């Protein structure tokens, strides 16, 4: 199954849970490597595109469906 059409802020469910117990992640970076943020604990990971394609079970929602949240961690 190919997920080459991933976009920023897409919400995906992986096949195995994160140690915090959450299965859902948000796409925060695209390229040869894909950045994911755990929706349970906020942990960020960087995986190769091929590894992400193996681990994704389903795309829960598209980034365009979700409201864009802009935050600058430097200012709280």
Phi and psi in radians as a Rosetta constraint file:
Dihedral C 1 N 2 CA 2 C 2 CIRCULARHARMONIC -1.829 0.35
Dihedral N 2 CA 2 C 2 N 3 CIRCULARHARMONIC 2.400 0.35
Dihedral C 2 N 3 CA 3 C 3 CIRCULARHARMONIC -2.159 0.35
Dihedral N 3 CA 3 C 3 N 4 CIRCULARHARMONIC 0.739 0.35
Dihedral C 3 N 4 CA 4 C 4 CIRCULARHARMONIC -1.157 0.35
Dihedral N 4 CA 4 C 4 N 5 CIRCULARHARMONIC -0.264 0.35
Dihedral C 4 N 5 CA 5 C 5 CIRCULARHARMONIC -1.652 0.35
Dihedral N 5 CA 5 C 5 N 6 CIRCULARHARMONIC 0.465 0.35
Dihedral C 5 N 6 CA 6 C 6 CIRCULARHARMONIC -1.129 0.35
Dihedral N 6 CA 6 C 6 N 7 CIRCULARHARMONIC 2.561 0.35
Dihedral C 6 N 7 CA 7 C 7 CIRCULARHARMONIC -2.306 0.35
Dihedral N 7 CA 7 C 7 N 8 CIRCULARHARMONIC 2.863 0.35
Dihedral C 7 N 8 CA 8 C 8 CIRCULARHARMONIC -1.030 0.35
Dihedral N 8 CA 8 C 8 N 9 CIRCULARHARMONIC 2.515 0.35
Dihedral C 8 N 9 CA 9 C 9 CIRCULARHARMONIC 1.211 0.35
Dihedral N 9 CA 9 C 9 N 10 CIRCULARHARMONIC 0.132 0.35
Dihedral C 9 N 10 CA 10 C 10 CIRCULARHARMONIC -1.132 0.35
Dihedral N 10 CA 10 C 10 N 11 CIRCULARHARMONIC 2.511 0.35
Dihedral C 10 N 11 CA 11 C 11 CIRCULARHARMONIC -1.820 0.35
Dihedral N 11 CA 11 C 11 N 12 CIRCULARHARMONIC 2.137 0.35
Dihedral C 11 N 12 CA 12 C 12 CIRCULARHARMONIC -2.151 0.35
Dihedral N 12 CA 12 C 12 N 13 CIRCULARHARMONIC 2.667 0.35
Dihedral C 12 N 13 CA 13 C 13 CIRCULARHARMONIC -1.949 0.35
Dihedral N 13 CA 13 C 13 N 14 CIRCULARHARMONIC 2.238 0.35
Dihedral C 13 N 14 CA 14 C 14 CIRCULARHARMONIC -1.647 0.35
Dihedral N 14 CA 14 C 14 N 15 CIRCULARHARMONIC 2.865 0.35
Dihedral C 14 N 15 CA 15 C 15 CIRCULARHARMONIC -1.241 0.35
Dihedral N 15 CA 15 C 15 N 16 CIRCULARHARMONIC -0.585 0.35
Dihedral C 15 N 16 CA 16 C 16 CIRCULARHARMONIC -2.041 0.35
Dihedral N 16 CA 16 C 16 N 17 CIRCULARHARMONIC 2.599 0.35
Dihedral C 16 N 17 CA 17 C 17 CIRCULARHARMONIC -1.326 0.35
Dihedral N 17 CA 17 C 17 N 18 CIRCULARHARMONIC 2.679 0.35
Dihedral C 17 N 18 CA 18 C 18 CIRCULARHARMONIC -1.259 0.35
Dihedral N 18 CA 18 C 18 N 19 CIRCULARHARMONIC 2.727 0.35
Dihedral C 18 N 19 CA 19 C 19 CIRCULARHARMONIC -0.936 0.35
Dihedral N 19 CA 19 C 19 N 20 CIRCULARHARMONIC -0.414 0.35
Dihedral C 19 N 20 CA 20 C 20 CIRCULARHARMONIC -1.340 0.35
Dihedral N 20 CA 20 C 20 N 21 CIRCULARHARMONIC -0.201 0.35
Dihedral C 20 N 21 CA 21 C 21 CIRCULARHARMONIC 1.846 0.35
Dihedral N 21 CA 21 C 21 N 22 CIRCULARHARMONIC -0.177 0.35
Dihedral C 21 N 22 CA 22 C 22 CIRCULARHARMONIC -1.482 0.35
Dihedral N 22 CA 22 C 22 N 23 CIRCULARHARMONIC 2.484 0.35
Dihedral C 22 N 23 CA 23 C 23 CIRCULARHARMONIC -1.747 0.35
Dihedral N 23 CA 23 C 23 N 24 CIRCULARHARMONIC -0.248 0.35
Dihedral C 23 N 24 CA 24 C 24 CIRCULARHARMONIC -1.770 0.35
Dihedral N 24 CA 24 C 24 N 25 CIRCULARHARMONIC 2.457 0.35
Dihedral C 24 N 25 CA 25 C 25 CIRCULARHARMONIC -2.372 0.35
Dihedral N 25 CA 25 C 25 N 26 CIRCULARHARMONIC 2.734 0.35
Dihedral C 25 N 26 CA 26 C 26 CIRCULARHARMONIC -1.999 0.35
Dihedral N 26 CA 26 C 26 N 27 CIRCULARHARMONIC 2.380 0.35
Dihedral C 26 N 27 CA 27 C 27 CIRCULARHARMONIC -1.336 0.35
Dihedral N 27 CA 27 C 27 N 28 CIRCULARHARMONIC 2.105 0.35
Dihedral C 27 N 28 CA 28 C 28 CIRCULARHARMONIC -2.041 0.35
Dihedral N 28 CA 28 C 28 N 29 CIRCULARHARMONIC -0.131 0.35
Dihedral C 28 N 29 CA 29 C 29 CIRCULARHARMONIC -2.676 0.35
Dihedral N 29 CA 29 C 29 N 30 CIRCULARHARMONIC 2.445 0.35
Dihedral C 29 N 30 CA 30 C 30 CIRCULARHARMONIC -2.181 0.35
Dihedral N 30 CA 30 C 30 N 31 CIRCULARHARMONIC 2.674 0.35
Dihedral C 30 N 31 CA 31 C 31 CIRCULARHARMONIC 2.675 0.35
Dihedral N 31 CA 31 C 31 N 32 CIRCULARHARMONIC -2.671 0.35
Dihedral C 31 N 32 CA 32 C 32 CIRCULARHARMONIC -1.105 0.35
Dihedral N 32 CA 32 C 32 N 33 CIRCULARHARMONIC -0.606 0.35
Dihedral C 32 N 33 CA 33 C 33 CIRCULARHARMONIC -1.866 0.35
Dihedral N 33 CA 33 C 33 N 34 CIRCULARHARMONIC 2.603 0.35
Dihedral C 33 N 34 CA 34 C 34 CIRCULARHARMONIC -2.053 0.35
Dihedral N 34 CA 34 C 34 N 35 CIRCULARHARMONIC 2.252 0.35
Dihedral C 34 N 35 CA 35 C 35 CIRCULARHARMONIC -1.615 0.35
Dihedral N 35 CA 35 C 35 N 36 CIRCULARHARMONIC 2.329 0.35
Dihedral C 35 N 36 CA 36 C 36 CIRCULARHARMONIC -2.182 0.35
Dihedral N 36 CA 36 C 36 N 37 CIRCULARHARMONIC 2.525 0.35
Dihedral C 36 N 37 CA 37 C 37 CIRCULARHARMONIC -2.091 0.35
Dihedral N 37 CA 37 C 37 N 38 CIRCULARHARMONIC 2.182 0.35
Dihedral C 37 N 38 CA 38 C 38 CIRCULARHARMONIC -1.166 0.35
Dihedral N 38 CA 38 C 38 N 39 CIRCULARHARMONIC 2.294 0.35
Dihedral C 38 N 39 CA 39 C 39 CIRCULARHARMONIC -1.463 0.35
Dihedral N 39 CA 39 C 39 N 40 CIRCULARHARMONIC -0.087 0.35
Dihedral C 39 N 40 CA 40 C 40 CIRCULARHARMONIC -1.559 0.35
Dihedral N 40 CA 40 C 40 N 41 CIRCULARHARMONIC -0.883 0.35
Dihedral C 40 N 41 CA 41 C 41 CIRCULARHARMONIC -2.074 0.35
Dihedral N 41 CA 41 C 41 N 42 CIRCULARHARMONIC -0.175 0.35
Dihedral C 41 N 42 CA 42 C 42 CIRCULARHARMONIC 1.545 0.35
Dihedral N 42 CA 42 C 42 N 43 CIRCULARHARMONIC 0.021 0.35
Dihedral C 42 N 43 CA 43 C 43 CIRCULARHARMONIC -1.125 0.35
Dihedral N 43 CA 43 C 43 N 44 CIRCULARHARMONIC 2.474 0.35
Dihedral C 43 N 44 CA 44 C 44 CIRCULARHARMONIC -1.944 0.35
Dihedral N 44 CA 44 C 44 N 45 CIRCULARHARMONIC 2.422 0.35
Dihedral C 44 N 45 CA 45 C 45 CIRCULARHARMONIC -2.311 0.35
Dihedral N 45 CA 45 C 45 N 46 CIRCULARHARMONIC 2.742 0.35
Dihedral C 45 N 46 CA 46 C 46 CIRCULARHARMONIC -2.172 0.35
Dihedral N 46 CA 46 C 46 N 47 CIRCULARHARMONIC 2.050 0.35
Dihedral C 46 N 47 CA 47 C 47 CIRCULARHARMONIC -2.170 0.35
Dihedral N 47 CA 47 C 47 N 48 CIRCULARHARMONIC 2.689 0.35
Dihedral C 47 N 48 CA 48 C 48 CIRCULARHARMONIC -1.164 0.35
Dihedral N 48 CA 48 C 48 N 49 CIRCULARHARMONIC 2.677 0.35
Dihedral C 48 N 49 CA 49 C 49 CIRCULARHARMONIC -1.007 0.35
Dihedral N 49 CA 49 C 49 N 50 CIRCULARHARMONIC -0.715 0.35
Dihedral C 49 N 50 CA 50 C 50 CIRCULARHARMONIC -1.142 0.35
Dihedral N 50 CA 50 C 50 N 51 CIRCULARHARMONIC -0.645 0.35
Dihedral C 50 N 51 CA 51 C 51 CIRCULARHARMONIC -1.173 0.35
Dihedral N 51 CA 51 C 51 N 52 CIRCULARHARMONIC -0.706 0.35
Dihedral C 51 N 52 CA 52 C 52 CIRCULARHARMONIC -1.126 0.35
Dihedral N 52 CA 52 C 52 N 53 CIRCULARHARMONIC -0.735 0.35
Dihedral C 52 N 53 CA 53 C 53 CIRCULARHARMONIC -1.067 0.35
Dihedral N 53 CA 53 C 53 N 54 CIRCULARHARMONIC -0.590 0.35
Dihedral C 53 N 54 CA 54 C 54 CIRCULARHARMONIC -1.245 0.35
Dihedral N 54 CA 54 C 54 N 55 CIRCULARHARMONIC -0.650 0.35
Dihedral C 54 N 55 CA 55 C 55 CIRCULARHARMONIC -1.485 0.35
Dihedral N 55 CA 55 C 55 N 56 CIRCULARHARMONIC -0.389 0.35
Dihedral C 55 N 56 CA 56 C 56 CIRCULARHARMONIC -1.246 0.35
Dihedral N 56 CA 56 C 56 N 57 CIRCULARHARMONIC 2.311 0.35
Dihedral C 56 N 57 CA 57 C 57 CIRCULARHARMONIC -1.665 0.35
Dihedral N 57 CA 57 C 57 N 58 CIRCULARHARMONIC -0.793 0.35
Dihedral C 57 N 58 CA 58 C 58 CIRCULARHARMONIC -2.760 0.35
Dihedral N 58 CA 58 C 58 N 59 CIRCULARHARMONIC 2.643 0.35
Dihedral C 58 N 59 CA 59 C 59 CIRCULARHARMONIC -1.595 0.35
Dihedral N 59 CA 59 C 59 N 60 CIRCULARHARMONIC 1.970 0.35
Dihedral C 59 N 60 CA 60 C 60 CIRCULARHARMONIC -1.266 0.35
Dihedral N 60 CA 60 C 60 N 61 CIRCULARHARMONIC -0.835 0.35
Dihedral C 60 N 61 CA 61 C 61 CIRCULARHARMONIC -2.647 0.35
Dihedral N 61 CA 61 C 61 N 62 CIRCULARHARMONIC 2.704 0.35
Dihedral C 61 N 62 CA 62 C 62 CIRCULARHARMONIC -1.522 0.35
Dihedral N 62 CA 62 C 62 N 63 CIRCULARHARMONIC 2.654 0.35
Dihedral C 62 N 63 CA 63 C 63 CIRCULARHARMONIC -1.037 0.35
Dihedral N 63 CA 63 C 63 N 64 CIRCULARHARMONIC -0.566 0.35
Dihedral C 63 N 64 CA 64 C 64 CIRCULARHARMONIC -1.200 0.35
Dihedral N 64 CA 64 C 64 N 65 CIRCULARHARMONIC -0.409 0.35
Dihedral C 64 N 65 CA 65 C 65 CIRCULARHARMONIC -1.368 0.35
Dihedral N 65 CA 65 C 65 N 66 CIRCULARHARMONIC -0.385 0.35
Dihedral C 65 N 66 CA 66 C 66 CIRCULARHARMONIC -1.700 0.35
Dihedral N 66 CA 66 C 66 N 67 CIRCULARHARMONIC 2.562 0.35
Dihedral C 66 N 67 CA 67 C 67 CIRCULARHARMONIC -1.182 0.35
Dihedral N 67 CA 67 C 67 N 68 CIRCULARHARMONIC 2.448 0.35
Dihedral C 67 N 68 CA 68 C 68 CIRCULARHARMONIC -1.360 0.35
Dihedral N 68 CA 68 C 68 N 69 CIRCULARHARMONIC 2.218 0.35
Dihedral C 68 N 69 CA 69 C 69 CIRCULARHARMONIC -1.893 0.35
Dihedral N 69 CA 69 C 69 N 70 CIRCULARHARMONIC 2.036 0.35
Dihedral C 69 N 70 CA 70 C 70 CIRCULARHARMONIC -1.850 0.35
Dihedral N 70 CA 70 C 70 N 71 CIRCULARHARMONIC 2.119 0.35
Dihedral C 70 N 71 CA 71 C 71 CIRCULARHARMONIC -2.401 0.35
Dihedral N 71 CA 71 C 71 N 72 CIRCULARHARMONIC 2.515 0.35
Dihedral C 71 N 72 CA 72 C 72 CIRCULARHARMONIC -2.018 0.35
Dihedral N 72 CA 72 C 72 N 73 CIRCULARHARMONIC 1.877 0.35
Dihedral C 72 N 73 CA 73 C 73 CIRCULARHARMONIC -1.095 0.35
Dihedral N 73 CA 73 C 73 N 74 CIRCULARHARMONIC -0.362 0.35
Dihedral C 73 N 74 CA 74 C 74 CIRCULARHARMONIC -1.180 0.35
Dihedral N 74 CA 74 C 74 N 75 CIRCULARHARMONIC -0.475 0.35
Dihedral C 74 N 75 CA 75 C 75 CIRCULARHARMONIC -1.900 0.35
Dihedral N 75 CA 75 C 75 N 76 CIRCULARHARMONIC 0.137 0.35
